[in-house]
């Protein structure tokens, strides 16, 4: 799993922005890069790549309560 696969979609953050995303349930974190727009489902803020979702242990559930912080912005 390379960090290049750790990407996410966000409605308004600039492409290239890096976020630290933490799963509130288990405390696992990954750093992702914004490379797409979305999600367009009410109540959702981020759409993580499969690799990033695996990194924080949320693939089985499909969704998770997360918190995120901007690490670097473009």
Secondary structure per residue as TSV (DSSP state, phi and psi in degrees):
chain	resnum	aa	ss	phi	psi
A	1	X	-	360.0	110.9
A	2	X	-	-91.6	155.0
A	3	X	G	-66.3	-17.2
A	4	X	G	-65.5	-21.4
A	5	X	G	-86.6	-7.1
A	6	X	-	-88.3	87.0
A	7	X	E	-126.2	168.3
A	8	X	E	-154.3	160.6
A	9	X	E	-109.1	141.7
A	10	X	-	-144.2	147.7
A	11	X	S	-66.7	-35.7
A	12	X	S	-131.6	-16.5
A	13	X	S	-64.4	145.5
A	14	X	-	-63.9	143.2
A	15	X	T	-57.9	139.6
A	16	X	T	93.9	-13.8
A	17	X	-	-62.4	137.1
A	18	X	E	-105.4	133.7
A	19	X	E	-123.9	142.4
A	20	X	E	-94.1	117.4
A	21	X	E	-109.4	127.0
A	22	X	E	-120.9	129.7
A	23	X	E	-75.0	118.8
A	24	X	T	-67.2	-24.0
A	25	X	T	-75.3	-41.1
A	26	X	T	-119.5	-4.7
A	27	X	-	78.9	1.3
A	28	X	-	-75.8	142.7
A	29	X	E	-130.3	152.9
A	30	X	E	-140.3	159.0
A	31	X	E	-105.4	125.6
A	32	X	E	-118.7	159.8
A	33	X	E	-114.0	132.4
A	34	X	E	-74.2	122.8
A	35	X	E	-136.6	10.4
A	36	X	E	-156.5	166.6
A	37	X	-	-101.3	149.5
A	38	X	-	130.8	-172.9
A	39	X	-	-75.7	159.3
A	40	X	-	-111.6	32.4
A	41	X	S	-110.0	126.0
A	42	X	T	-52.3	134.9
A	43	X	T	90.6	-8.5
A	44	X	-	-107.0	140.7
A	45	X	-	-111.3	-37.5
A	46	X	-	-124.9	149.3
A	47	X	E	-124.2	109.7
A	48	X	E	-88.6	149.5
A	49	X	-	-65.3	161.4
A	50	X	H	-59.1	-41.6
A	51	X	H	-61.8	-43.0
A	52	X	H	-66.4	-40.7
A	53	X	H	-62.2	-40.5
A	54	X	H	-63.6	-38.7
A	55	X	H	-61.6	-29.7
A	56	X	T	-107.1	8.3
A	57	X	T	72.0	42.5
A	58	X	-	-125.2	14.6
A	59	X	T	-65.9	-43.5
A	60	X	T	-63.2	-40.7
A	61	X	T	-79.7	-28.4
A	62	X	S	85.7	-33.3
A	63	X	-	-137.2	157.9
A	64	X	-	-156.3	155.3
A	65	X	-	-82.3	120.3
A	66	X	E	-128.8	161.7
A	67	X	E	-123.2	153.9
A	68	X	E	-142.4	151.1
A	69	X	E	-131.5	140.5
A	70	X	E	-72.6	124.2
A	71	X	E	-91.9	-43.9
A	72	X	E	-152.2	137.0
A	73	X	-	-118.2	156.5
A	74	X	-	-95.7	360.0
